[in-house]
Amino acid sequence: MTADPNDSAGEQPCDYRTLLPDDASDHDKGVVEGGLTAEEQDWLRQQRREWELRSGGERRSAEDLVSGHSIDVVPARWVNFDRCPPFDADASSRLSLSRGAVTDVARQCRERELWLPLLVTSFAWGWGSRGFGPARLRWVLNGKAGLPGLPTSEIEKRLAAAVDALDRRGAGAAYQLLFGTGRISAFGPAFFTKFLYFAGRTDKARCPALILDARLARQMRGFWQGRAYEPYALNGRSARWLWQGPRWSPRRYQIYLAFMSRAAAQLSVSGERWTSELVELLLFRRNLGDRPGDVVT
């Protein structure tokens, strides 16, 4: 499957203050409002330049850079899932699946009002070529350890409700639904935020949903740890506790969105346009210890 990165949804400017929970602690408010340090901003700009070099060497828009980000998958491991459009049983041993291609699937799902294909495709993209992915997906679709899963119709209903919440009330509301009353067994935040992220890329009218998984949570922990001696943090909880997963609370997800929105706005002040999904991509692709403030554990 091919995708035109220029056709991806552009992110509208988001004010981090509209995303930050009203009851956020002084610690969280202080980190979010303070945003990135000058050193951290320079580090991210450097990562963007490096990513542009890897992507052809020319200056490119934030949307192009994100849409072109690809993960290698092994199609033969996913063809038994009949709701995974990009994969062909006759495909080569590996397929480079881009964010733009997964967004194409999300766009088709919107047209058909059927969301299971995006669940499967975003799940495959998230796992890449790692061996345990298909088994985990079967837990979501069929149940685990002798416990039956939800009927396919109910999974579809809950996914549609989450997308409706995303469209009408934003990423925080959609997260809260899949975290709570709309929960799907074995489908936790690390993967349902991928589903929400791609569903949201087809709509330009709203602040985006962002992926939050263990790797990005560790990056957030690094930012919070780097501010541990600021006055606003002295009575706050430890960064390790705040970003402990794997089920981050809806409130923690809102704080994450606010921080990433604040970071994108800071980086855009220089005149070069940034989006929070580009910040997410650059933070995800680097190992801990590669940027100022990271704590290697």
Helices and strands as residue ranges (DSSP letters): G 5-7, H 16-19, H 26-34, H 38-54, H 62-67, E 70-73, G 75-77, E 95-98, H 99-112, H 116-127, H 133-142, E 143-144, E 147-148, H 152-169, H 171-179, H 189-200, H 214-226, G 231-233, H 239-242, H 250-268, H 276-285
